[in-house]
Amino acid sequence: MSDSSARPTFIALRREDTRLLTGRGRFTADLRPDNAARVAFVRSQHACGRLIGIETREASSLPGVIAIFTAHDVGPLSVPPVNPLLPLERPQSFDLLARDTITWSGQPVAIVIAESAAVARAAADQVMVEVEPAVPAVDFSAVNAPMVRVRHHRDGDTPGGSVPAAQVTVALESPRLVAMALEPRAIVAEVDAAASTLTVWLASQAPSRARDDIAHAVGLPAEQVRVITPDVGGAFGARASVVPEDLLVPWAAWRLRRSLRWVASRSEEFVAGMHGRGSQMRGQLDVTAQGQFLALRAQLRFALGAWMPFSSVVPLRNAARILPGPYAVQTLAIDGEAALSNAAAVNIYRGAGRPEAVLLAEVLIERAARAVGIDPVELRRRNLITASALPYRTPSGETLDTGDYLALLE
């Protein structure tokens, strides 16, 4: 066995700090193509209801207004399909612009293009939207039928007839949050009509997938669309999926054969952008007097919001597959579901379900330690999956290996 002190040391040097700290960052809002028109969105102020009509004549007559598009103009375009990591309970499609119904406050109803940002915003304010309000379905409401379900169960043999000395329970709720990068959402779409190409600057964590989604929305081959990701300013998963605006701006640019630029306001992000987190979790842990974990049972409920971005099923999937973490239990019963509601969509954000699962497990362990009078650190040590058990197959089908990757280099 070689001396561990001889293992190589890896040092990753950050290369972007000097440029960013000296004001030389290049964000999407810094890009100003020649002759680019500006974009503003008309948004619903209702969370739920029937869309009766949209009146754009007065707004269209303002000097400098180039065009106003509604769902009638956009046609059947919808957000891309969901990553099928978990199967949907029923087919679902989400229009880029509200068509017949309103499903969340902040939902885009129309897109306004004008010669300046001020005119675009003024015209958007003059678009009249008539809605017949309805009672919205809130997160975790009993009336919300689940769109996604997950179940991981394993019944194990209780060694030596062990019986639990304590059964501890916990109920946790993780509220929604707004994932805020340094720069609000922004997009620049530059059209080269002569070359029949479209170049899009977008703060995306998945530019290749965004290119394919934009090409499909615009109706161009992927090789005629280029997506460039400038500085993002911290996304942490929140910009891994395209949003309706990411597709509507390039669609309008190509239709008008004119470069367009949209930069959201910070307040607009709060009402219209995607959220993170949003869950309710209940758990029960059975433990013996000697501190052995016998059974873990958990019920997980995650919020989806009004529409489903590409990665929307990931938080529930991750939470369900992470439990019980690095600990061995004899019996495991994990049941989870996620449902739509009349609120902003929930996307992946910083761990996407993993932190929630870890929090549930660790709070249960803390309470179990107090219940049986064992030091919490010692209780964890007694129940860790041992090295001799690795590779270890989890009830959700994951395989845990040693994680000692440096040893592979020896």
N, C-alpha and C positions, 0 to 999 in steps of 0.2 A: 504494500500500500504506500503510495507516495505521500510525502509531507504536504498537508493542505496549504502550507505557507508558500509552496512552489506553484500554486495554481495561478494562472494568468489573471491580471487585473484589467478590466475593461472600463475605459473612461470615455463617455460620450460628451463631446464639447458642443455647446449650443452655438449655432452660427448666425442666428437671426437677431440676437439681442441688440447689438450695436446699431443696426439699421433701424429697429423699431424704437429704441430709446432716444435716438437722435432725430426723430420725426421724419424718417425716410420710409416709413411703411407705405404700402400701396394697397388701399382697400377699394372695394367696388365703387363707393361713392366718390372716390378720387378720379374716376374715369369719366371723361367728358368728350365723347366723339363729336366731330363737327356735325352741325345741323341736327343734333339729336333732340327729338321731342320728349316731353315729360309725361309721366303717367300718374294718375291718381285713381283710387278705387272707391266706389260707392259701396257702403257696407250696411248690413242690416243692424238696426238698433233693437230688434226683437230676438229672443232666444228661440222662439218656436212659433209657427203660424203658417197660414196659407198666403202665398204671394199672389195678390190680386192684380197688380199692374205696376208698370214702371213708366213714368212720363219724363222724356228727355228733351222735348222740343225747346223749352226755355233755356236749358243748359247748353244745347247745341248751338243756339244763336249767339252765344257770347263770342266776341272777337278773339281769335287765337285758338278756338276749339277746333281740333282736326277731326275727331271721331269719338263716338260713344258706342260701345258694344255691350250687348246683353246676351243672355243665354240663347236667345233666338238667333243671334249672329254667329255665336261660337259653335252651335250645333251640339251633337252628342258627345263632345269631348269630356272625358272624365279623368280623375286622378288615376295613376297607374295601379295595377293589382298589388295586393299585399304579399309580402314574402311569406310563402306557405309553410313556415316552420311549425305552425299549428293549423289544423283545418278549420275553416269557417263553418259555422252551423248552417248558414244559408248564403246564397249568392248576394253580392252587394256591389253597388256602383255609386260613385259620388261625383256629381257634376262640378265642373270648374267654377261656374257661376250659378247662383240660385235660379231654379227654373220655375217650379210650381210651389215649392214649400221652403220655408226658412227653418234651418236646423240649429243655428247658434248665433249668438250676438257677436257681430264682427264678420259674419260670412260675406264674401264679396258678391255683390248683386250686379254691378256693372263696372266696366273699365273705361276711363276717360283719358283721351290723348289730346294734349294741347301744346302750344309753342313754349309755354313756360310752366314751372311748377305752380306758381300762384294762380294762373288761369285754370290749370287742371284741377286744383283744389277748389277754386270758386265754382267751377262748373259741376264738380262732384256734389257740392253742397246744394246745388239747385236742382239736382235730379230728384224727382218726387217718387217715393216708393210707398205703395199702399199694401199694407199687410193686415190680415185678419188674425190677431194674436190667438195663440192656444196655450194651454198649460204645459210648460216644459217638463221633460223628464230629467231629473237630477241624477248625479252619480250615485250608484249603488241603490237606486230605487228598485223596489220589488217588482215594478211593472216592466222593467227593462229585461227583455229576454236575452240571455247570453249569446254573444256572437262567437265566442271562443271558449272551449273547455279543455282542461287537462287533468289527468288522474294518474298518480303514481302510488301503487299499493304493493306492499310486501309483507307477508305474514311469516314471522320467524318463530323458531322454537324457544320458549323461555327456559334458559339453562337451570337445571336442578330445581325446577319448580319455583323459581324465584317469583316473589310477589312484590308489587310496588309498595314502598314505604310512604311515598308521596306522589300525588298527582297535581302538578302545578299547571295553571292556565294563564294565558295572557291575551289581551286584545289590543291591537295597535292600529293606528290610522296614520297614513302618510299623506299629507295634503298635497294638492297640486302646487306646482311652482312654475314660474315663467323663466325659461332658459335664456339668459341674456348674454350674448356676445358683446364685445366692445362696440361693434358696428351693428345697428339694426339690419334687418333683411334688406338687400339691395340687389338689383339686377340691371345689367346693361346689355342690350341686344343690338348688334351692329350688322346691318344688311349690306351685302355686296351684290346688288341686283345684276351687275354685268357677269359676275362669276357664279351667280346662283348659290351663294354660300351665306351662312348665318354664323356669326361669332358671338358667343354669349359669355359675359363675365358674371360669375355666380360664386358666392361664398359657400361652396358645397364640400362635404366630406366624401362625396361619391361622384366625382365629375364624370366618370365614364358612364355610369348609370344615368346621371342627369342628362348627358348628351343623347342617349337613346330615348329617354322619355320626352325630351324636347323635340327631337326629330320626329317622333311618332305624332306629337301634338300638332306640329307644323305641317307634317305631310312631306318631309324631305328624307332622302336616304341619310343614314347616319354619317356617311363620309362627307356630306355637305354641311354638317353642323360641327362646330368646334366649341367646346366649353373650356374656359380658362378660369382657374380658381386663384384669385389674388390672396392677400392676407385676410384671415378670417377673424382673428381676435378672440379665439376660444369658442369652440362649438360643443365639444363633449358629447357628441351623438345627436344633438338637437338639429343639426343640419345634414344628417345622413339621408334624409328623404326629401324629395321635391314637394313643394306646396303649390296650391292652385296658381298663385301669382308667378311662380317660376316658369309655368307653362303659358300663362296668359300673355305675359309681356312679349316673349318671342313670337307667339302666335300673331299678336297684333302687329308686331314689327314686320313680320313677313307678309302679312296681308296688305299693309300699307306701303311696303317696300321702303321703310324709313327706320332709321335707328331710333331706339327708345331707351329711356332711362327712368328707373323707379327706385326711390330710396324711401323706406318706411320711416315714419316718425317713431320715437320711443313709445309714446302713448298708444300708437297704432299696434305696436307689437304686443302690448298687454292684452288688447281685446281681440286681436286677429291672429297672432302667432300661435304656434304649437306650444303645448305645456309639457312638463315632465312630472314624474311620480304619479300620485293619485291611487291609493290602495287602502283596503281594509283587510286585516289579517287576524286570525284567531289561531291559537296553538295550545296544545296540551302535551306535556312531557311526563312520562312515568319513570320513576327512578327508585332503585332499591335502597335499603339502609346502608349498603356498602358503597353506594354511589354509582351503580351500573345503570345506564340508560336502557330501559326496556322498550318503550314505545314513544313515537312522536306522531302526533296527529295535527294537521293544519288545514285550515280553510282559507283560501286566498281569493280576494275579489279586487280586480283591477279596473280602472276607468279607461275607456277608449275615446270618449268624446263623440262629436257629431260625424266625423269621417275618419277613415283609417289610412294613415300614411304607410309607406312600404314596410317599416319596421314596427308597426303598432302591436303585433302579438309578442314581441320580444320580451317586454318586462314580465308578463305572466309566465312565459316559457322559462325564463332565467330563474325566477323565484322558485318555481316548482322543481326545477332540476338541481338547484343549488342545495336545497334542504336534504339532509341535515348537516351539510357542510363537511368538515373533516372528522366528524364523530360517527361511531358505529352504534346503531340501534337495532334491536331485534325485530321490531315491527314498525312499519312506516305507512302512513296513510295521508297522502297529500291530494286535496281536491281544490281545483281553482277554476275561476271563470272570469271573463271580461265582457262588458256590455257597453253598447252605445248609449249616449245621453245627449242632451241639448246643451253642449258646452264645447269649447275649443278642443281640437284633437290632441291626444296625448302621444308623444313620440318618445324614443329612447333618450335617456339622459343620465350620464355618469353612473354606469353600472347597470342601469336598466333592469331593475328587479333583483339584482344580486344584493345591494345594500339592504333592501327590505327583508330579504330572506335571512341574511346574517343577523340583522337586528332582532328578528323574531326568535331565532335559535339562541342567541346569546342572552337575551332577556329571560327566556325560559330557563336557561342554565343558571343564571344568577339567582332566580327564585328557587330553583331546585336545590341549590347549594345551601341556602338559608333553611329550607324545609328539612333537610337531612343532617344539617350541622357539619358540612364538609367545606373546607376552604374552596372558593370558586375556581382558583387556578388548579388545585389538586383534582377537583371534580372533572375539569376539562382534560387533564392529563390522563386520568383513568379511562377516559372514553375515546381518546384519539385513535384513529385507524392506525394500526401498528405497521412498521416497515415490513414485517414478515407477511402481512396481508396484501401487500402491493405486488403487482397491479390489482386494484380493487374496482369491482364493478358495482356502480351505484344503482339503486332501484329505478332511476330514470334512464338508465342505459349508458351513462357516461363511464369512462375508464380513467381512474386516477393512477398515475405512475409516481415514481419517486420524486420527481421535480428536481433531482440533483443533476442538472444539465452539465455543470462543470466537470462532474465525474466522467462524463462521456468523452471528454477531451484527454483524459489521462491515458 
